[in-house]
């Protein structure tokens, strides 16, 4: 594979992973489930009410 094709492939993979993460977070929000993230060097749990709703413009 050429370097250019690898870059394009990695860009597509990154976009797919970001979209999957956004969908999973939105699913947790809709189902009322909390999520746990890493923020400022600490593990933080965010309640479903604290998760901002995903808008149509948030697509990757």
C-alpha positions as CSV (number, residue, x, y, z in Angstrom):
1,X,0.0,0.0,0.0
2,X,1.3,3.5,-0.8
3,X,1.8,6.1,1.9
4,X,-1.1,8.2,0.5
5,X,-3.5,5.2,0.6
6,X,-2.5,4.5,4.2
7,X,-3.2,8.1,5.2
8,X,-6.6,7.9,3.6
9,X,-7.4,4.6,5.2
10,X,-6.3,5.9,8.7
11,X,-8.5,9.0,8.2
12,X,-11.5,6.7,7.4
13,X,-10.8,4.5,10.4
14,X,-10.5,7.6,12.7
15,X,-13.8,8.9,11.4
16,X,-15.5,5.6,12.0
17,X,-14.2,5.3,15.5
18,X,-15.3,8.8,16.4
19,X,-18.8,8.2,14.9
20,X,-19.1,4.9,16.9
21,X,-18.0,6.6,20.2
22,X,-20.5,9.5,19.6
23,X,-23.3,6.9,19.0
24,X,-22.4,5.0,22.1
25,X,-22.4,8.1,24.2
26,X,-25.8,9.2,22.8
27,X,-27.2,5.7,23.5
28,X,-26.1,6.0,27.1
29,X,-27.7,9.5,27.4
30,X,-31.0,8.2,25.9
31,X,-31.1,5.2,28.2
32,X,-30.3,7.2,31.3
33,X,-26.9,5.5,31.8
34,X,-23.9,7.3,33.1
35,X,-20.5,7.2,31.4
36,X,-17.0,7.3,32.9
37,X,-14.3,9.5,31.3
38,X,-10.8,10.6,31.9
39,X,-10.7,14.4,32.7
40,X,-7.8,16.5,34.0
41,X,-5.9,13.4,35.0
42,X,-8.8,11.9,37.0
43,X,-11.5,9.4,36.4
44,X,-14.9,11.2,36.3
45,X,-18.4,9.6,36.1
46,X,-20.9,11.8,34.2
47,X,-24.6,11.1,34.7
48,X,-26.9,10.8,31.7
49,X,-28.4,14.2,32.6
50,X,-25.0,15.8,32.3
51,X,-24.3,14.3,28.8
52,X,-25.2,17.0,26.2
53,X,-27.7,15.9,23.5
54,X,-26.1,15.1,20.1
55,X,-27.3,17.5,17.4
56,X,-27.5,16.6,13.7
57,X,-24.4,18.8,13.1
58,X,-22.3,16.6,15.4
59,X,-21.9,13.9,12.7
60,X,-18.4,13.0,11.6
